[in-house]
């Protein structure tokens, strides 16, 4: 077709089906989710664009900043470490913790104790760090007067962090040490902790065994006295009967005796249970008295504070504000740093309030927790008292039952029953006495055996020191200072998931590559609009865009492809350049082409052709202009331009209120042009492209190396496909090395005055 510049719209043949027709819609739906250019990746497939290569690309982008900061920080860290290095001493106290409780009877110990040795060692480690032991160590007059202890706000917390408790080689050796620049101070603190542990834990275990031995001896003596009494009564009864033989008792007497003996045995069991309950009551009362004086563990306080509704709400508010701040940082422009700083200050203020809330909640939470523990202990005490009362009532009931059975037995045959009952009771008492005697003897042997924990050596204030530590520290700090900024900057850059190569777009993101175009330097980019002599850059760009055009023309053989939307995830990814160059390419191929600027927020196509921005699309949708009045020739063969027009307040809302008008415009344009290229606004910041794409046949995403981010590309593609827009693929702006034909032989085809290509240029 030959365009008429005097009347660019009238007289055009109707060569296409409008976008709103049922045939077009059904074909679009039938082809949605498939690509003939390449095989796409499902939207829920994870993207993997990391790896060593991504770090190398990040270093390529940020090498000057990373190297400068690394050299500066590495040198500063080395100098500071060298100047501020001081010797470090670690006096150590050594204790032996046996894998099992030593015994004079069994030197090997039992397997059960050996199996629990790991648990026992961990228990001793925690006991050494317990505030009960550390408080006792800090109350030592020698330790309390040390300057390092006086200057601590919370000496116990400081000591919990500083003390080092280890089992070298996982053996039976426990070492306690503290790193300090003053060996005498460290040795004094270590020895105080060791002494407090031995006094409060090791000796307490022995005292507990002694108390248990005293209780068992008392029970044994009581049982021995009862046995003597029963033996005396049995002797008297035998003498009174004149015989000790009970064979003459009847079957009824035997049954009565058995019932009586069973009841007596049950009463003895209740009495033993009553003794245990009384002992438990004494222990619980002592625990309740001690609980009111003990401090609450920090772990319990932290857990209760973090579970407090006010604290949870405050944490959620801070997290929400952080998320909002991150979202703002992603979407706002570089010239709106004040808004980002405002959100950051808000986050800092909320975090400070969160810390203040924690301080305010701690006293109340501690008081509530202490009250809960006291109430729980009181409840246990009440349960124990109730158990004692129950056992006493049961004992009284059993006593009455025993008396009743005794009377019945006396009625049946007093002598025979008493004799048999006394023998049974004596056997029971003998059994109890033997058990108590065995436990008493075993416990005496344990007390006579060596202690399970013993001190092998106390901490000594040694003055020996390794001067090579200064060199190692300076070297390590220098290496860390050099690597930390380097890795941090590379990590920060890789976290943005920028596109490094076209292969990442097709392989990692699953977005088919429609074509690639050279990444034009900024100084060359400004000359594209000028109709000057061709350069190497313009020829490379022309060849690349023509290849994309041929791909799209091949697509038209299998599906309707008249309206193509060119967009990008965000701004600055080269969509306008691709749209204008692609429209020019179709014009050069002889297709009647229309370039529509549908970016109602930031139009730019009119700048490429050196025209004004209006009247145009805005006036057309408002009804103030006709289609023939807003389509202009461009000076390029077969290429026409439909600009945005006069942008005013509310222009960006036209698509929401003028959907039918937009559909009518596209329907009329389809009948008048062979191909329509639409330069739309970015997808993620605005909804315009999602609306426009529904009237188009396909969409192409502009991707720019070192600018586009993987997750933004995936999200943009997902949004388009969710509204039924068929995404052909992406056009990647990358280094010329990725564009076919960039060889010395190819450049020799150009004239000698052509501008050479700078391979390292990455400007937009």
Steps between C-alpha positions, in 0.01 A plus 500: 500500500604854440403743774340836418652778709220739413234270643670224701180336624235514225485243225682224689398140419346291774759224529458376855237390749429737791643406839155478656367233261417153628744336258789708631404438862464123456835476324664706772355272767597186312862610469536645848785341692682366187786651305637411162811706566608282792370283778378696801538418865192457722432800715545309825845365403773649724751732338868427555723778374763476772830315508857604456435666164246739655763608754747560216246715317430690824873559539517615138232761569636615836873422478622856551285566805563152644878516451525850644298417811679167545846658487392777735327271751770233481777749566306668779416166665863387484624826653239503776560133588878552508481810718234375740618141546550394858604159637222264598526262796273211586572349845332161525369290787472126436249261655445130452141386447470122510290333234314314778464528875811335656423203726715278724302197395492556122796692359367479144170672566175397345405531135204728567722768655752473217224542242385824665849649538448747215183628662681526834782705345256741337317532831823594679576759232162663553536487877836679471328779305201517734446829677489315833863387460627820337338718767678298766831543314450876464422534872853386576670811654808460280294487181249766604778759538649440155471809272375293206209377712414841646469663160237251379132600513401134537805301616316167481399553137853612417646191665256273316629637170870499591539162668615215274408143600635214287560123503829458304490190286153420636677336795431504876687830534310828552689826444382842621675809358452872431686707239640822639792737465565470873595140591469557876145631465396217271652238732320645802163494323553146366598367844200672660265338247664163557469532879136612476419206273661252739334654807152557357465207261748220576476525880125554475467162328695334783290680762189375327629142525576549870148627564362202314721268705369650824141453387565139400676426829205637693259283302728202549514552875121526515465179298756324724311602812172370356666168411626461856156577641330253266750230584436557871124489447533182292703336775244592762211377284678173428568447867136577584376254238749238597574430138598688188325265256201644308408188298186449705349831372196455280468620144287789621768604743758495220283721282448747785871508572584566135256787481636644819859470380413661165333791676801548727731500202287759325508715812880478511511613135275795584721588796812494282317719248402734783863527607604583144220758466608665828858517373379645169297763689811611690702525178225695318468748788878557492486547120216753534700699754809500277299587186404843634869592525640348183527716184297402195704343219565733207382239249156482666476882511595534131255231396216658697576854370515386135164326552339813646218629272626860513850390410378276216288785363799737523726248318239455227469878464877535466516218244212651303673837497824336391321327215336825399839673510649229276211534259547877489871456429416274209243723334607859566740680272857597588403865545259408782766404755328716760196271492721195549679672790165585653394136498836392640467748786151367566638145517776610738247681721274195513797276587592737782141488627519121485808503723330742742191277507719202590653695791153606622359150474786324677416592866135408460576178313760402761252562780228303321737212426622487858140504620415217261791290628400572858138414424610179328716404797215585737272285289752215524519555875124498531488179295763346728308608811186358346687177430618486863144552623373233263765253612426571863131445441584181312726391784221560749258309284742213460563505875131460560483219245794326662336529842180359358682208338689440820173471688367255245818298514477493879147367473606221263806400693694766688808304566551348157419822319724712722783258455474488121440873472795580718726278293380664178548848641841405624596375152383826346693702752808288440471562126471877551790498748723308259422743215578798721816335626615434141438860397676637809807287441513590128475869579775473765725338244424779249586763762824321579593490130684778317301802384381505138633855458841601630731797440824398328663844473409858572554793263847657507578859393754407232685784322594300189376643172542436128617818326410354160137567583544866404607407149222245463239744631616781272506267200158357576346844557658632182369206297155536656502876443594445135254218429201632692436815287581306182263214578237732647482716189493193274235338720291816499522517122418130449197532729345733243505209251599713203514342157858432394462307174221414255550135600372582850178636349433190292639227727459627856184707453344286228418807289557435128746735329338673204826676424786708635602856430828671581516704817547841345724747691324813621705729276404292195141455612436875464596484131253228404222753450718711272503399135877507475736266318482136614751378754604157619259537792203592280574214263532251785174626646331481159616142441391390848156659473450362147568151639230559759265620226553183299426291810171684549408472132556124522271495804226665292480191280372287791291750697355851466770746592399850404513692831822450699550670836856586599543540875738427786485415868611846611621815330847545355518159327497625139139429403454829308819445299394145408147615411613784272776299331269202448237729345764646266609147406146397402473822298821419316359155420205663319234439765264783576604560860362713781695585815257574785632675810276361775724612788257753648731573791837557336474510117821513298442379143427852372854598605644233270333659196547857617124568517276656758310276740151609389231481398490125527362201686362695799293726275390200294368315805336820628319535167643846428700372198440248225737216416615662176591818691740333747696265271809664352761390248852460637715551194583130506366277224157350580523611865241713683490626854213537748637713790356522849374852460453760766561341841295657775375411843309173484636389163637181655144405604365500145553127457276421796216722380543466120542125449238489227658798328840328514351184354336700221828680421691172475227350285518790255881498498507127423300566184735775382853374577697184442682509831446714811785540751383632839751663735334450837595598853691265734293211638583493871453869589170545310198307378487658151683220319273233653199684352659573161636147465147357502437675165835388351605174340826461689749678719878522507697579814804726477790373712821695557820345623621630840166683545215249485440278804399135468210499744357817349508340155326188633235707677440717193457193280267340756281810514466509124411133472251524787292745295527288185782683321720271292868577572715423198820540697762758577736722309829533688719808478850373565862539402576500127688173552161332534378636163563286197747638248732695731832394347791682342404365158146631545624846600718515191181514292428844645676810377819608669335801665252290696512542874682211671321289761616524860464147636505608863219755468191423704315832485129501435 
